Structures are given as C-alpha cells and as structure tokens.
Amino acid sequence: MGDYVVAVSIDKVQTFLYYVLQAYIQENQANSGTLREIVNSSQLISETFFRDIGIEGEEGEFSDQIEDRLLTCSGMCIFTTSLDREQITEKLGRLFRKYYQSFKGQLLVKYAVLEKKLSTDEDKLGAITESKNRLKQRDCLNEIISSHRDLLFQFCSVPEGNKLPLSSEPDKKYPAFSRDINALYSQQESDNDNHFRIAVIKADLDGMGDLFQQLGDYAIYNAISQVLSKFISLDYLHMKAGEYQKKYTGFKLYPLYMAGDDIFFAVTAAHLLEGVSLCKEILVQLNKEIAKLKTNTKLPQLSMSVGIDFTFNREPIRYYYERVQRQLDEAKTCSRNDKDKVEKSSYMKISINDYILKDYDAKKKSPWAYFIDDIALLKGAMKKGFAAHHFLYGLLSKISDKTIGSSEVKFSNAVLYHLLPEHLDSGNKELREYELLLIEKLLRQLLAPKEEHSYDRRDNSNQQKKSEKVLKFGFRERKRLERYVRMLLLFSDQRFAMDGDKVLLTRFDFDKKRIRSTLFNKPLRYLYHQSLYGSLNKNTTIKKHDVLQFRNIFTVSTKYNAPNRPRVQAYRDLQISSSMFHRFKKMDKGQIGTVAEMLQSVNDRSKEDIKKLEAQRKSDKKAPPGLFFDEKAFREVGAKTNLWTDDYIDSLLIFYRLNELSIQYKTLYRDNNNKNKKANKQHRPSKGDKR
C-alpha cells in the first residue's frame, strides 16, 4: 500500500465549457463540427484527463505507479502511490503546465498530496473526505500559484476555437444527437432567418455533498460514484435520446454538457415536456440503482433542480447560459428551503420564467403535472377562438403598471375587472368553459390560507373551514400572478406547439362548484369585506360605523331559505347599471347631490314597498328583493367621509357585475342533484320488476 494519497481535479470547468460553447456555437453554429467540440470537451473532463494522469492507458504521468484507485469521477481522481513526494510534485507540476498552456488558462489543474497509511476501508473513506476538503481550501490554490507563478503571471493569447487536442467522430458514435443547434429543426425551418425557439434545460442533483458525508462505508461511496458516472454521461444521454426519438415524432436533442452531477442540453421548444421527462427518468434510474445497494442504513432519495430558458437559435450563448443558470439557482434555492421533499419520490424542482413547479411521484397530482394541463388548456382555448395573447398581455400591462400597483385597491380592481368572464352568455359552450377554467387558473395564483388574512372580524359567523383559501393581493401573490401570466404569455406563442393542440375539453375537470367558488364567491367576498370596508378602516379620520353604513347603502350580505336549501348566501343591492357607474366616474366627486338624484330615479320604491316584497319573497322561499335607497344617508355620509372616489366606484362596478355574472352562472349550471335523485327514485326498479 502506498504512503501517499494524491488528489487531482480540474478547476474552472464551467468557465472552460462556457468558452467551448461560446466559441463553437456562436461562431460556427452552421458547422457540422460543433457537436465534435462539445463531445470532446466532455471527454476531456473525464476520459482524456484520466489518461493524462495514468488512471487509464499507459502514457500518463502516473502510469504503472498507481497502487489503489480510491475515487474516479468526472474531473477528479484520488489514488495512492509509492513514489516519493518529490517525484509526485514533479509529475503534478508537469500535468498542471500541460493543461494551463494547452488551454491558455481556461483549465486549471488543482492537486493535493497527503501522507497516509490506508489499512481499512474506513481509512480510505477518511482519505477521500480529507482530500476533497484540501482541494477546496484556499491554501491549496495559493501553494499551486506560488509554485507556478512564472507561468501564471505572463501574458497569454486567447486560445483559438479549433485547437482542442482531441479527435473523434461523434456523428457516427452519437447519431441520435443533433450535430448543431440549427439541426434541431428541419432543413426548411432552420433556413428561416426569422429564428425558431429552443428550450435550454440545465439540471443539477441536490444534496450530493450531504449524501456523501453521511456514508460511512467506502464500498458504498465508490459504488454511488460509479452509478453517477454511468447515468450522468454522454453515452447514457445518447441512449435516452434514441429511445425518445422512437417514442416522440420529431424529437431531437443537442447536448451541451453531461458529467458529474450536471445535465445540460437543448431541445426544440415544442419538445420541452419530453426534455424534462428525460431528466426525470435519469433521476428515477439513479434512485433505483442506489436503492439496490446493500447498506446498514437507508440512503436518502436523490432530488434534482432544473432550470429552463427559451432562446432563439441565433442568440449568443452568453445570454441564455446566464439566464438558464439563474433559473437553476432559483430552483436550487427553493429546494433547500423545501421541507417536505424527503417525503416525495423522484422529487424535482423546476424553475421556468422564475416560476417554481414541483414534480414528484405520488398519488396526488404534482404541480408540474397541473402546469402541463394549464398549457394544454391554454392551447385548447386558443383553438376555440379565445384571444389568449391579447388577454394575457392586457393583464400583464396592468399588473406591471406602477401607478396601478401603488395601492391594493387599485391593483385588485384592475385584476378583478380584467378577469370578468366575457363569454358567459356565448352559445359556444366549449369557448365559455375554456375561458372560465383559464380565469380560475389565474385567480388561484392569488389565493392564500384564510388564517393569513382577515377581511371582517364581525363576519366570522360562517362555519367555513380554517383551511379555506381566500383572495389576497399582497407582494407574494402579486409576484406569483405576474410570473404565471408571463409564463402563459410565453406559451401562447404559436411556435410552442407541445401537445395542447390535441387536447379535448373533456380532459379538464370542470367542477361547477369549485369554479363558482373561485370565480365568483371569493372575489365577491373580497370586494365586500375588503375593498368596500376593510381597506377604508385604515383611514383614522373616518369612523368605522360610517364606512359600514356607506357600504350598506349599496349592498348587504344576507342569507335566505330556498326550497330544499337552507341558508343560501346572497347579496342585496340597488339597481345600478354599468353605464351609470361609468357616468359617475366622469362626474365631479363633490356632486353628491346629483349622484343621489340619479340613484333615486332608478331606485324609487318606498321602504314600505320593499318590506312587503321582502316578506312575500321570504314566504315563497325566494331570494330577497333589492335594497331600499336611503338618499338622505347617502348624502350625509358621502359628504362627511369623502368615500365616493374613483376607486370606490370601480369596486362597486366590479362587485355589481360579478354578482350579475354569478346569478347567470348559477342559472347556466344549476345543481340538478335533487332532481336527479327524484328521477332515479321514480325509475328505480321494484323487487318484482324484471326490467
């Protein structure tokens, strides 16, 4: 057994890869040699590096002088040797100079030498851990710099892009890979100078350092390293690409880097879902192989972070490389903060357009699976005539407007007004329901647990569950909505074909009760308790009683007993048309008297008439009538409080319109459960009926 442990690694790998990609994709992307350079760069980090050291082959610095290989993985190896320290240092120095001079500083070889006796597997594991720690320390790099200062501190020319000291024929070895980025598309598409969309996917395994630190068995440590080397490699990626080409028509993949615990490749935007699925299959396979290892303790499941960015085929890599790395960093940060990932199998965090989505194997559908449905829903709606791009762009312009975002009332009014259904009275049932489902998806981005938000502490008489979510327009909800809108807007581009064009409405869960709750009940409740009351209580110059009285002039929440349905929620309000609200906004807000006269002209029933009608409708088990307009109270409170503002009028306009649409929705999607039960009972065969 050797007396010295030698650890060697390639540093600045990401810098080197960035250089290779920049040089060959940006400058020579029409050249068929692009794939060769990408493959060569990956092989350099693994195969060639090992040959130069002597781990493989017979011409390396340490060939025939390596006693025991402790660890070999992408860009790193640790071994023992019986050479003396002076000989080891001389060989490592030559290796350093070779790589530094060949690549003009793009690659840096780091090394550390330990004097250790290794008698047991525990000693080996300890040597690996200590060697890795030494390579990470600043002193290690300082010693190398000091030893090679004459070489390091001289001017070097920038390396030319065609001098990688390797040769191969990847087109023959890896026929399933596209030879360059343009080859991801057909000849007809790639000749189009208007560009085409590409999805760039960068993935990274989470918690690898923590996993290896938990291992107390050298054999398991080495076995896991070999599993990673096998499944995160160009060879395995190529095999999966071939499988996907048989499974999915037109699927193509261009590799960017595949080694260590990094996965980096590009696919057409239309095959984004397949690209993510491929990453998932690699993760699943890794977990299966690790689970087969016989250990005293159960090893944790590996998880993965994935960053996704979209680019045009001719965009310089420096732009999308930084963007996709930022998305990956977002996913990794979210993964570290997520506490429940250990409970999920094959757990992934996917960041796309700064929007984080989880994917995992479980009985319950994952957010990533819901996202796929959302995109399919969007595509289906567009196919039925819904102007998705115009609709989403209009919403985005509102929620990103600083003036609108200056107050919660302005922001909530802008969002809720924009999300009022426009096709509810359409004879096209599919278009109507696609719109309702899309609006529901958008509003769900603004939902938060009820305990985080209290609208009106007086109105806690309802027996709703604490787990119920309510609308909220705080910072987190606004950012989530904006990111979601941007993401949908991205996929509203016709160039993102995906599989949404083939989806039928029957695939989606059109839950009438859930949609009514999200689109109508929750917004009405928010406007009633918050916009027309709660937000105004923050003004210390206005009494709460006056705010409540002013709201109750226009609308009052009540409950009534309908046939077979006790305690039905309803809102009583005045007769005010949308056109009248718009006229109010154009008027001087000090003209309270004129407004009062206009309201009185269309709400002229006396209080006694309203009470009689109320009693009659209660007897008939029907919804109560509209409110009596208290002109005197409106004049007094309006003049005293100055509550009659553009924002207040907007809130009332949206509230009234939502209430009308809610009634229309209930009529369209009336609950026929009771009727069906009666019908079934009438047609149920008796014991003697042989039908």
N, C-alpha and C positions, 0 to 999 in steps of 0.2 A: 504494500500500500504506500502511495507517495506521501511525502512530508508536506507538500504544498497544495493548496486549493487555489485554482485560477478561475476567475470570473471575468468574462468578456462580453460586452454588449455594444450595440450600435446606437449611438445617441443622435438626436436631431433627425429621427426617421421621418416625422411628419413634415419637417422642412424639406427633406430630400424628396419625398413623394410629391409635395406641392410643386417643387421645382420641375420634376419629371412631367407631371400633368400639365403644368403651365407651358412648358417648352413644347410638348408634343401635341397637346390638344388644341391650344390656341394658335400655334404657328403652323402646324402640319396636320390639321384635323382631316383634311381630304386625303392624306397619305395613308396607304394601307399599312405602313409600318407602325402606326400608332399603337395598335394592340401589342406588337412585339415589345415596345419600350415599356408598356405598363406591366406586361408579364415579366420582362427582365428585371424591372425594379423590384417586384415582389420576390422573384427568385434570388435577387441579390441579398435581400434582407434575411433569407433563410438558407437556401442550398449553397450558393456561392460563398457566403460568409462562413459556413461550416467547413467547406473545402479549404478555404484560405487558412483557417485555424488548424485544420488537420483532424477535425471530428469525422469527416468523410474524405475518402480518397487518400492518395499517398504523397501529395505535393505540398501540404500545408505546413505551417510553421512548427506545429507540434505533432506531425505525423509520426507514428510508432513510438511516441513518448507520452501518450495519454494512458494513465493507469485505469482510471474509472470515470465514466461519464455520469455526473450527478444530475445534470439537467440540460436539456436542449429544447429550446422553444424559439419562436420567431424573434430573430435579432438578439438572442442571448444564449450563452452556453456556460456551464460551470463544470469543471473537471479537476482531476488530481493528476499530478505528475511528480516524478522522482528527480527531475532536473533541479539544479541549484538555483537560488534566487537570481544570481547574475545572468544566467542563461535565459531564465524566464523573462526577465526585464528586457533583455536584448531582443528576444523574439517578439514580445508585445510592442516594443518600440518600432520595429520594422513594420508590423501589422498596422499600427497607428499611422505611420508615414505613408504607407501604400494607399490607404483609403483617403487620407486627407489630401494627398497630391492628386490622386485619380479623379476626385470629385470636387477639388478646389474648395474644400471646407464645407461642402454640402453634407457630408457624413463625417461623424466623429466617433472613433472607437474609444470606449472607456474600459478600463480594466482595474482589477484589484487582485492582490495576491495575499493569501493567508497561510500561515504556517500552522498546520493542524494534523493531529493523528486521528484517523477515522476508523474506529473499531466496530461500531454498530450502526444500524440504520438511524438511530436517534442522533448519532454524531453527524451523519450525512445531512439529515434534515436541518440540524443546527448550523452546519456549514453553508447550506443554501440560503438560509434566512440571514445569516451574518454577511454573506457575500452580497446579497441584494441590497441590504442596508448600506454597506460600504459604497456600492456603486451610486447610491442616491445622495451620499454626503458631499458637501461642497469641498471638503478636504481632498477627496478623491480626484475631482476635476482640477483642483489647484495644483496637485502634485504632477498631473499629466501636463498641464500648461507649463509648469516650471521646467519639466524635462524636455519639452519640445518648443521652447519659446523662440528659438531662432527660426523655426519653420512657421510657427503661428503668426509671428509679427512681421511678416513680409507681405508685400502686395501680390495679390493673385488675380489673374484674369478670370472673368466669369466663364464657366465651362460651356462649351458648345453643346447644343442639344442632341447631337448624334454620336456621342462618344462613350456610351455605356459599354463596358468591356465584356459584353455578352452577345451571344448569337443563338437564335432559336427560330423555330417556325411555328408560332402559335396558331396560325390559320389551320395548320394540319393537326397540331396537338389539341387545340381547343376550337373545333369547328362550330360549336354552339354559341360562342361569343361573337358579338358584332366586332368587326375589325376596327371601327372608329365610331364616334358618336353619330355621325350622319347616317351610318349604316343601320341605325336603329329603325329607320323608316324605309319605305320602299324607294326605288330609284325616282319615281315620279314625285314623291313627297320631298325627298332630300334635295332635288333640283330646284325647289321653290325657294326663292330668295326672301320670301316673307317670313321665313323661320317656322319652326314647329316646336312644340312643347316637349320638354323632357323632365321626368321626375328623378331627382337625385336622392338616393337613400343612404344614410350613414348610420350604422348601428354599432353598439358597444355593449359588452357584457357588464353587468353591475356587480359590484362587491367581490371582484376576483381576489383582491388583496385580503379581504376579511376571510374568504373561504380558505385560502392557503394558510393563513395564520392559525386557523382552527385545526389544521391537520397535524396530527402527531405521529403519523406513520409515513416514512419515506416512500414506501412502495405505492401507497395511495397518492401521495404527492406527485410522484413520477407518472403514475397511470393517468391522472387527470391532465397533466401537461401533455401527454401523448394524445389524449382524446381531443383536447383543444387544437393541437397541431393537425389532427386528421380532418376535423369537421369545419374548422375555420381556415380553409385553404382554397387556392385557385382550383385545384383538382375537384374538390367536393362541390364548389360553386358551379363549376362547369357541368358536373353530373346533374345537379338540380336544374340548371338552365335547360339541359337537354330534355329532362322529364317535363318541364313546364311547356316547352315548345310542342310536345306531343299532346299535351292536355289543353293548352290555350292557343287558339289560332292567332298567328301574328306576333306571338311573344318573342321579344329579343332582349338581350342583356349585354351591357357593356361594363366590364369590370374596371374599377379604379384602384382598389386595394383590398386585399383579403389575407390577413395574417394576424397572429397574436390573438387579441380579442376584438379586433376591428373588422367591420364589414362595410364596404363602400363600393357602390355600383350605381349605374344609371339604367333606367328603362323608359319606354315611352310613357307619356302622361296617362294614356289610356290603360296602361297595364300597371298602374300604381298599386292597386289592390293585390295583384299577383306578386309584385315585388315585396310587399310587406308580408304576405303569406309565406314567401320563401324564407325570409328572416325568421318567421315564427317556426317553420319546420326545422331550421337549423337549431334553434333553441330547444325545441322538443327533443330532437335527436341527441343533443348534448346531455340533457337531463336524463334521458333514458339510459345512455351509456354510463353516466356517473352513478345512476341508481343501481346498476348491475355490480358495481364494485363492492366487495365484501369488507365492511368496516365495522368497528365496535360501536360507533355512534352514527346516527342517521345524518347524512350530509344534506345541507340546505339546497333547495332548488335554485338553480341559476335564474336570474331575470335579465331583461335586456331593455336598453333605452334606444329609441330610434328617432332620428331627426330626418325630416323630409323637406325638400325645397324644390321649386319648379324653376326651370330656366329655359331659354331659347337655345337652339342648337349652336348658334354662333356667339353666344355670350362668353366673354373671357372667364376662365375658371376661377380667377381670384375673387370674383364677385360671388358666385354661387358656392364656392368652397367655404368662404367665411359665413355665408348665410346658413348653409346646412349644418355647419359646426355649431352655430349659435342655437339652432333648433335642437341639436343633440344635447347641448349643455342644458337647455331648458328641461328636456326630458329627464336627464340625469339628476338635476336638482330636485325635480318633482319626485323622482324615485327614492331619493334619500329621505325625503320628508314624508313619504307614504308609509304608514304603519301596518297596513293590512296586506302588503304584497306577499308576505310569507305564507299567507293562508290560501293563496291562489296558485294554480299550476300553470307553468309556462307563462309567467307574468311578463307583460311588456308595457312600457310607457312610450307613446308615440306623440311627438310634437310636430304639428303641421300648422303653419301660419300662426305660431305662438299659442295654439290651442292644444291642450294636452288631452289625450284619449288613452284609456286603459284597455288592454286586451289580455284575456286570460281564459283558461279552460275551467268552466264551472257550469252548474245547471242554469244559473241566471245569466241572461244575455249581457255581454260586456259592452261598455261604451263604444268601443271600436266597431262592434257589430251594429250598434244603433247608428253610428256615423255612416256606415255603408248603406244602411236603409235610408238615411237622410239624403244622401246623394242620389240614390235611386229615386226617391220621392221627388226631389228637385227636377231630375231629368224627366220623370213621368209627367209632372205638372207642366213643364215647358212643352212637352209633346202635345198636350191637350190644349195649348194656347195661352198658358199663363206667362205673362211678360216678366219672367223672373229677374233678368238682368236689370231692367228698368226699376222694378220694385225694390230690389236689394240695394241698388246704387242710390236710390232716393232715400232709403232708410239710413244708409251709411253716411250720406252727406248731412243728415240731420243729427245723428248721434255723435258725429265728429265735429260739429259746429260748436265753437267755444261759447258763443252767446247762448245757445240753447242749453249747453251743459253747465251754465253758470248757476242754475238752481234746479233742485229736484223736481219742482212743479213743472217748470218749462220742459225739462228733459222727459219726464213721464208723459206729459201731454203730447209732446211730439211723437214719442214712440207709440203710445196707445192710439193716437189718431191715425198714424200711418198703417197700423195693423188692424184697422177696422175692415172686416170682410167686405169685398165689393161684388162677389159673385154668389151671394147667398140666395138671391132670387133668380139665379140663372137656371134655364131649363137643362143645361148641360150638367148632369149630376156629378160626373167624374171631375170636371173642372172645379165645381163648387167644393167637392170634398178634398181635392188636392190642395186647394187654397187654404181650407180650414186646417188641414194637417200641417202645412208649412208654417202658418201663423202660430199654431200650437208649439211647434219646434222652437220658434223664435222666442215666444213668451216664456218657455221653460228655462231659457238661459237667465231669466230674471227672478226665478223662484229661490227662496231661502227658507230655512226652517222657521216656523212660527215663533219659537221662543227667542229668536234673534230680533224680532220686530213686533212691536205692539201698536196697533192702529188706534184703538179707543178702549181704554180700560173699563169704561162703563158697559161696553158691549161684549162682555165675556160670558153672557148668559148662554150662548150657544155651546153645545156639548161637543165641539169639534175636537178631534184628537190633537195632542200636542205635536205629533209627528207631521201634521199637515203643513204644507209649504204655502207661503204667501208671496205676493209680488213685492219686490224690493228694488230700489233704484240707487243703491249705494255704489261705491267705487268698484268693488269686486264684480258686482253684477253688470255694471256698465262695460267694464273691460271684457268680461266673458261674452256679452252680447256683441260687442264690436268685433272681437276675434272670430266669433261664429259667423257673423254676417260677412266678414271679409273672406272667410273660408268658403261659404256658399257662393259668394260672388265669383270667386276663383273657379269653382266647378260649374258655374252657369255658362262658362266659355264652351262653345260648341266643340272645341278641339279636345275636350275631356270626355271622350265617348263613354268609357267604362261600360258597366252592364246595366246602367239605369234606364237606357233606352228600351230595354226589353221587358221591363217590369210592369206588371199589371197592378191596378189599384187593390185588387183582392189580396195582394201580398201584405198590405199595410193594415194595421189594427185600427179600424175606425170605431173607436169606443165612444159612443154618443155621450155618455155621462161624463167621461173624462174630458172630452173636448169642450163640453158645455161649461165644466168647472174651470178649465184653463182659459178659455177664450172670453167667457162672459162673467161667470160668478166672481172669479178672483179680481179681474180689473174693476168690476163694479164695486166690489168691497173696498178695493184700494182707493178709488176715487171718492167714495162715500166717507170713509173713515179718515183718509189721509189728506187728499188734495182739497176737499171741501171742509175739512175740520182740523185734523191733527197738525198739519203743517202751519196753519194760521195761528195756532195756540202759542207758537214761539214768539209772536209779537206781544210783548208785555204791555203795550199801550191799549190793547183790545181785550175786553173781558171774554172769558171762555163762554159765558152764557150768551153773549151777543153773537159770537161765531156760530154757536149751535143753533140759535134762533134763526139766523140768516140762512143757514143750510136748510133748516126745516121748512122754510118758506117754499123752497124749490123741490125738495124730495125728503121722504121719510121712509125708513126701513120698517116693514111690518110683516106679519105672518097671518095666514088665514087657513081655514079648514076647507079643503076641497073634497069632493066625493072620493072616498077610499084613500085620501091622502091628507092626513092632519099636519098642521104647522108648515104650510108651504111658504117659502120665502118670496117676498115681493117688494117692489119699491113703488110708492105712490108719488106722483109728480104733477106738474102743471102741464097745460097744453102750450108747448113752445116748439116751433118748427126750427129746423137747421138754418133756414134763410133768415129767420128773425134773430137768431144768435149772431149771425154774421153782420146783420144791420147794427146790433148792439155794439159790436167791436168797432165799427166805424164812427160811432157817436162819441161825443164828449162825455167822459165818465162822470162828470159832475151833473149831467142831466138826469138825475134820479127820477124826477117828477115825470119826464117824458117817457122814460122806460116803464114806470109804474102804470101810466095810462095805456101804453101799448100792451102790457101784460094783462091789464084789466079787460081790455077789449076782446081778448080771446079766452079769458077765464072769468066769465061774468055770472057764474052760478053763485047763489047765495049760500051762506054757511048752512042754513036750514035745509036747502035742497040737497046739499052734499051729504048731510047727516041722514036724510031719508033714504037716499040712494045707497048709502053705506049699509044701512040696516037691511034694506031689501037684498042687496048682493050677499050679505052675510047669511041671510035666511036661505038664499038659493045656493049657498056654498060656492060662490064665485069670488074672483079677485075683487078687492075693494076698489072704489072709483078713484079718480084723480083728486088732487088736493084743492081745497078752497084757497083762493089767492087773497092773502091778507095784505091789501095795498098799504094800509096805514103802517103796519110793522115793517114792510119793505122800505118805505120812505124814511122811517125813523132810524132803523138800524143801518140802512145803506148810507145815509147822510152822516151818521155818528161814527161809523167804523172805516169808511172808505174801502170796504171789501169788494166793491163792484169794480174789478180790474179786468184787463185782458186775460190774464192767467185764470182768473176765477170763471170768466165766461167760457174760456176754452175747456176747462174742466167740466163745466155743466154741459156744454155742447157734446163732448165725448160721452159723458155719463148718459145723457138722454138718448144719444144714437145707439150706444151699446145696449141700453135697456130695450129699445125697439128691436134691435137685431136679436137679442136674447129671446124675446117673445116669438119672433119669426122663426128662430131656430127650433124652439120647443114645438111649434106648430108643424114644422117640416119633419122633425124627428121625435114625434110623440111616442111616449112609452106605451107600447101595446101589450105589456106583460099581463095586465089584468084581463084584457080582452082575450088574449091567447089562452089564459088559464081557463076562462069560462068556456071558450070554444072547445078546448081539449076535454073538458069535463062533460060537455054535451055530446061529444062524439066518441067518448071513451066506450069501448065495447063492454056490455054487461057479461056476467059469468055465463049466461046461456047463449050469448051471441057468438055464432061461429064464424063471423067475418074474419 
